[in-house]
Amino acid sequence: MKRILPIALITALGFSSGLPLALSGFTLRLWLARAHLPLAAIGFTTNLGIAYSLKFLWAPALDQIRPPPPFRSLGRRRGWLLPIQLCLAAAIGGLALTHPAHHLALTLILGGIVAFLSASQDIMIDAWRIEFFPLTMQGAATAGYVWGYRGAMLISGSGVIALSVTLGWHAAILLLVPLQLIGAATTLLCPEPAPPETVDTGSIAARFRDAVIAPLAEFWSRRGAAVILAFVVLFYLGEALAGVMLAPYYTHLGFNRAIIALATGPAALVAVLAGTALGGVLVARAGVGTALMAALLFQTLALGLYPVLGLHPHLPHILLVVSVVESFAQGISDAAFITYLSGLCDKHYTATQYALLSSVAAVALRTVGGLSGVLAQALGWIRFYEFTIVSALPAILVLVVILRKYPPARTIAAP
């Protein structure tokens, strides 16, 4: 029972973390595609989520600055997490009331605000997870987080899409507001992790050194730091390029919203949960390095299904198979990669270092991913998705170097 309750809490926080993601991602892009906006404009919506790549810039402030007075009694982690979650729920409500076909700029601005607050929430949730759970429970905590995260993405993705058919986009997205408040309620139930043994309360220069310089210096002092960062950047490159264009791709192939919601719905959720569980088992039994290699290989094979789908349009069962296999691959990847990143963090600088690493991981999606619309338009759909397969290969090559020269600990966490 003592272990079940913490896992339930991190699962609920994972739900809160995953819920807003589709609102600057797949759901938003399908909304824009249905409003008949051009592919280039839809592709560049990935830049709305640049906050996920830049969150390391303000993570040191959240690590060092005390929370605002009304929330200070909750502690250094929960005192920031709760007000961020409340603002996030309000921003989702604002986004739901916009009209992209007539006021695209307002929709994009609010989508960017949702992404910024969501990234800030992630900083605090990741810090709480790494600091609260002992090393032996990090694998289970990661699995719980991913399960909640992916379940929320199902709701804000296929759930919103399915409801939009009958309720319209505005009402469907507005229903996410009370669900987002689940995270705020969970934060009030969470214990506050013990602070680090040494906290610098000296001069501004000293605090800046401890908040910004020390975490970066500590990471760069490690063997293979540059190679590790290169791997983190490349890990999701192929998936980033492929995923950005899925909404317009499905629309181009003639699938309606109901079919898309079905294909990305419960079956995909079961697949991602199964993949996450398998990823957790691989981490525990075979080691993080082996799990990462298995995840990359399976992820690359899954990308090969998208050109196959383009050769068989209007066939819902093929779309369902593609969605299930891709979701299973994502589950394995998430479990292995999040555990790997968590193991790279020094607990004195948890928020800053994890924010840096997860921000670097999002660079491919928020930069190169933004060009996916241009590439798809220039290459055509089949050749574009063939290109995404090739773009996944560099990560495999860099991982081979890491496993030979800078291998992670064989077992970071128990299952």
N, C-alpha and C positions, 0 to 999 in steps of 0.2 A: 504493500500500500504506500510505503514511503517513497518508492520509486515511481509508482503509477501517477501520483499527483503532479510531480514536477514535469513528467512527460506530457500530461494533459495540458499543463500550462504552456509549455513551449509549442505544443500543437496548435493551441488557440492563438498564440502570438504569431505562429507561422501563417495561420489563416488571415490574420490582420495584415500581415506583410504581403501576402499574395493577392489579396482582393483588389488593390488599386492598379496592379501592374497592367492588366488588359486595357485599362482606361487611357493609357498612353501607348497601347500596343495593338493587339489583334482586333479587339472590339472597336476601338476608335477607328482603325483603318477600314474595317468593314462598314462602319457607319459612313465614313467619307466615300468609300467605293459606291455605296448605295445612293449617295448624293451626286454621283457621276463626276467626281473630281478627277483630274488627270493623274496618271501613275506617278509622275515625278513628284507631285505634291504629296501623294500618299507615302511614297518612299521616304521623303525628307521628314515625315512626322516622327521618325526614329530619333531625330535631334531633340524632340521634346524631352526625351529621357536622358539628356546629357547629364542631368543631376546624378544619375546612377554612376556615371563615370567620374564625376567631379566631387563626390561627397567627401573624399579625403581632405578637401580644402577646409571644410567646416567641422569635420570630425574632431580635430584637436580642441576646438572651442567647446564642443559638447563633452569632451573628456575632462576639461580643466575648469570651465566656468560653472559656477553654481546655478542650479535651476532657478527660474523666476520665483519670487517670494510665495505666491499662493500654493506652489507645488514643492517647495523646498523640503518640507518635512518628509516627503516620500523617499528622499535619498538622491544620490547623484545620477542613477540610471532611470529609475521610475519617475523622478521629478522632471526630467526632460521628456520622457516617453509619453506620458499622459497628455500634456498640452499639445504635443505634436499630433497625437491621434485625434484629439478633438478638432483641431484645425483641418486635418485631413478629411474628416467626415463632412465638414462644412464645404470644403473645396469640391468634393464629389457632388454634393447637392447643387453647387453652382454650375458645374460642368453639365449636369443632367438637364438644366434649363436652357442651354444654348441651342442655337440653330446653325449648324455648320454650312448648310447650303446658302444661307443668307449673310451670316456673320462669322466667316471662317476664322478670322483673326481672334475673336473672343473665345471661340472653342479651343483654339490652339494655346492661347494664353492660360486658360484654366486647366487645360491638359498638362501644360508645363508646371503649373503650381501643384497639381496633384502629384506629378512625378517628383518634384522637389521635396514635398512633405513625405512622400512615400520613401524616398531615399534616406531622409533624416530619421524616419521611423526605423528603417533597416539598420542604421548605425547603432541605435540604442538596443534593438532586439538582439543583434549579433553580439554586442558587448555583454548583454545580460546572459545570453546563452553560454558564451565561452567562460565567463567569470563564475557563473552560478554552478554549472555542472562540473563534477570532477572528471579527470581525464578518462577514467574507466566508463563514464556514461556519455561521453561526447558522441559516440556512434549512435546510440539510442536517441539522444537529443536531436542529432542531425536528422535522423529518420522521422521523428515526430514533427520537427519543423517542416520538412519537405512534404510530409503528408498533409499537414494543414495548409501549407502554401499552395500545393497543387489542387487541393479541394476547393480553395477559394478562387483559384484561376478558372476552374470549371464553372463556378457560379458567375463570375464576372465576364467569362468568355461565352461558352455555349449557353449558359443559363440566361444571360442578358439577351443574347441573339435570339433564342427561342421565344422569350417573352416579348421581344420587340415586334414579332409578327402580329401579335394580338393587342398588345398594350401601347406599342410605339416605343421609339428609342428613349424618349424623355422619361416616361414612367418606369421603364425597365431599369434604367441606370439609377433613377432616384431611389429604387428599392434597395440599393446597395448601402445607402447611408446608415440605416439602423444596423446592418450587418457589420459595417466598419466599426461601430461603437462596441462590438464584442471585444475588440482588442483593448479598448479603454477599460472595460470592466475587468478583463483579465489582468491588466497591469495593476489594478488595485489589489488583486489577490496574490500577486507574485511577491515572494520575499526579496528584499534588497540584498544584492551580493555585498560581501565585505569589501571595503575599499582597499587599495594597495597599502602596504605597510608604510611607504614613504610617499607623502604628498607635498610638493613644493608650494609653499604659500608666500614666497619671497617676492622679489621685484618682478616687474613686468617682463624684463629681459630674461630672468631666470625661468619664469613660467613659460615664456615662449620657447626657450631652449628645451624644457622638459616636455612641452606639449607637441612641438613640431620637429625640432632638430633631433632630439634623442631617439624617438621611434624610428625615424628614417635612417639615422646613423647606425642604430642597432641592427636594422635589417640589412643595410648595405655592407656591414662588417662580416656577413656570413659568406661562406664559400658558395660560388655559383649564383649569387643574388641576381645578376643580370640575366642569366639563362632561365632562372625560375620565373622572373617577370615576363620574359619573352613567351614562355609556355603559358602563363596565365592569360596573356593577351590573345594567344592563338587558339586556346582551347575551344572557344565557342564560335570561331570565325565562320566555319561552314554553316552551322546552325543559324547564326545571326543573319547571314545573307539569305538563306532559304526562308526563314520564318517571317521576315518583314513582308515578303510578297505573297504570303499564303492567302490572305483575304482577297486581294484582286485576282489571284490565280484561280481560286475556287469559283469566283464570280465569272471569270472568263470561260471556265470549263462548263458553265451552265448550271451549277449547283445552286439551289435556292437556300434561303436562310434556315429553313426547317431541316433540310438535309445536312447542312454544315453543323448546325447545333447537335444533331443526332450523332454525327461522326466524331465530333470533338467532345461529346458528353460523357455519360457514365462508363461506356466501354473504354474510352481514353483514360478516364480517371482510374479505373481498375488497373489498366496497363501501367500507368505511371507509378501507382502505389506498389505494384508487383516489382517494377524495375527498381524502385527505391529500396525495397526490402532485399532484393538480390544484390544491389550495390552495397548495402550495409553488411550483408553476409560476406561478400568478396573482400571488403575492407578488413573484417575481423579474421577471416580464415586465410586469405591469401596475401594480405597487406595492401597498403594504399597504392603503391606503385603498380601492382598487378591489376588492381581495380580500375585505376586510371587508364591503363592501356586497353583493357577490355571495353571500357566505356567509349573510348575514342574509336575503336575499331567498329563496334556495333553502331555508333552514331553515324559513322561514314557510310556503312552499309545501308542504314535507314534513309540517308539522303538520296540513294540510288532509286528509291521508290517514287520520287516525285516526277522524274521524266516518264516513268512507266504510267503514272496516273495521267499525264498529258496525252499519252497515246490511246487512252481509253476513257474519253470524257463521257459525261452523262451516266456513269455507272456507279451508283451509290455504294455498292458493296466493296468496290476497289478503294474508294475514298475512305471507307471505314477501316479497311485493312491497313492502309497507309497511315492513318491517324493513330491506330492502336500501336503499330510497330514504332512509329516515331515517338509516341508518348512513353513507351517502354524504354526506349533508348535514352530519353530525357531523364527518366527516373534513375537509371543506373548512373548517368553522368552527374546528376545533382548530388547523389549520395557520396560518390567518390570525390568529387571536386570540392564540395563544401567541407568535407572532413579534412581534405588536404590543406585547404586554406586555413582552417581553424588550427591545424597543427603547426602552421608557420608563425603564429602570433605569440609574442611575449606578453604575459598577463599584465605587465606594468603599463602596456600601451595597447590594450586590446582593441578599443574603439578605433584608434587612429590606424593601426596596422591592418586590421581586418577591412576597414573602410578603404584603405589604399589598395589592398589586394583585390577586393571585390569591385572596386572602381576600375582598376586596370582590366579586370575580366570583362567589364562591360564596354571597353573602348571599341572593340570590333563592331559590336551592335550599334553603338551610338555614332560612329564615324563612317566606317566602310559600309555598314548596313544601310546608311542613309543614301548610298549610291545604288542600292539594289533596284530601285524603280528605273533609273537611267539604264542600268545594265540589262534589265529584263526587256526594256523597250528596244534596245539596240541589238540584243542577241536573239530575242524570241524566247518563249517560255521554255522549250525543251533544252536548248543550248544553255540557257541561264542556269537551269537546275543541274545540268551536267557540270557546269563551272563550279557550282557550290561543292560538288564532290571533290574536285581538285583542290579547292581552297581549304579543305579539312586536312589535307596531307601534311602540311608543315608542322602542325601540332604533334603529330605522331613522331616525326623525325626529331623534334626537340625533346620529346619525352624519352626517346631512346637515349639521348645524351644525358638527361637527368638521372635516369635509372642506372646508368653506368658510372657517372661521376659524382652525383649529388643525391643519392637515393633517400627518400623519406624513411622514417622509422617504419619497420615492417608492419607494426600494429600500433595505430594511434589510439584506438578505442575498442572496447568490447562491443558485441552486437547489442 
